[in-house]
Amino acid sequence: AQSVAQPEDQVNVAEGNPLTVKCTYSVSGNPYLFWYVQYPNRGLQFLLKYITGDNLVKGSYGFEAEFNKSQTSFHLKKPSALVSDSALYFCAVRVNTNAGKSTFGDGTTLTVKP
Amino acid sequence: DAGVIQSPRHEVTEMGQEVTLRCKPISGHDYLFWYRQTMMRGLELLIYFNNNVPIDDSGMPEDRFSAKMPNASFSTLKIQPSEPRDSAVYFCASSRDSYNSPLHFGNGTRLTVT
């Protein structure tokens, strides 16, 4: 079985401050980890992914994520938040031992205040 | 690349009626997923296909729901008969035939059953 947990329903930060959205996962096998963003009335959009190699991956819009195998975490980060980053963020995992199934967390609403 | 195309964008129907949601995946993508999103239950995987073959339909709520993928460029999700609790946003997503590939989502169909 595979699962993803996003422990925070909501994250609030001030514009210009760093942000972190947390994600932990549980899988059997090697995980492929993803972050997606969803704006109102739109589908989810891919932000970044971790496959292998460097634990810090960079993605769209200045976002990055840090893979930590020992803590089974894949936290999303950005050094300086923008008001336009306010959205719903999803962490997801795929595993090469589960026929391509993609499992998503429950999502975290990020609100960046000016 | 036009992205994943879903139709209709909005559907309002009365309880007991048949509803058919349609999806055109990105050309060359071998995986197709159907998700349902509600405030209460978040993002739920209903069913997914690989090379037009259903792989896992364990998320389909009940026999009222059915999904088909007659060819690589078209899929349908049908609800018959529809009930008010089926009201949700239904997303279709597709990906390449690789576990390290992200999902590409359509903009969803907002279904309201009165």
Interface residues (C-beta under 8 A of the other chain):
Chain A: Y32 F34 Y36 N41 R42 G43 L44 Q45 F46 K49 I51 F90 A92 R94 V95 N96 A99 G100 K101 S102 T103 F104 D106 G107
Chain B: V4 Y31 F33 Y35 G42 L43 L45 Y48 N50 I55 D56 F91 A93 S95 D97 Y99 N100 P102 L103 H104 F105 G106 N107 G108
